[in-house]
Amino acid sequence: MPQLDTSTWLITIFSMLLTLFIIMQLKISKQLFPYNPEPHPTLVSKHTTPWEAKWTKIYSPLSLPLQ
């Protein structure tokens, strides 16, 4: 049975890794990323509710007169 020649495997693996690295670098370098992203100002709408116009008092049970 012939012996498997593994003498070129190291060069093959290194060249494959180098090629993959170069391809990934080229793909990443072609991507466009936004510069200095800033939050968009949101418009705050004022909702008027009936109880905002009136004065209301919340009674705490401890502040009620004793019965």
N, C-alpha and C positions, 0 to 999 in steps of 0.2 A: 504494500500500500504506500503510495507516495506521500512524502511529508509536505505539510502545508507551509508554504513560504510566507512568513510573517515579517520579513525584513522591511517591506515598504509600508506597513500599516501605520507606523508612527508618522511618517511624512504625509500619508493620506489623511489621517485624522487631523493633524495640525493644519493642513491646507484647507480642509473642509471647515474647520472652526474659524479660520481666518476669513474665508469666503463668506460664511454666514455673518460674521461680525461686520464685514464691509457692507454687505447687502442691507443689514439692519440699520447701520449708520446712514446709509443713503436714503432708506425709506423714512427714517426719523427726521433727517435734515430737510426733506421735502414737505414736511407738515408745516402748516401755518398756524401759529399760536397767537392769540390776541395779546397785544401789549398793554400793560397796566389796566387790567379790568377794573371798572368802577361800578358801584351799584347804581342802578337806575332810580331816579327819584319817583316815588309812588305818590299818586294823588290821593290825599286823605279826604274822603267825603264825610261831611258832617251829617249824621243821622239825628233828626230831632225826634225825641220821644216825648210823650205827654207828661211824664213825671219830671223832665228836666226843667220845664217852665214853672213848676209849682214848688213851693217850699214844703218839704216833708220832714217829719221827725220820726226817728226810729226809737221806740221805747224799749229800753232794756228791762227785763223782768226785775232786776234788782233796784231799779230807780222808780218803780211804781209804788204808790202809797200802800201801806200795810192794810190788809182787810180783816 
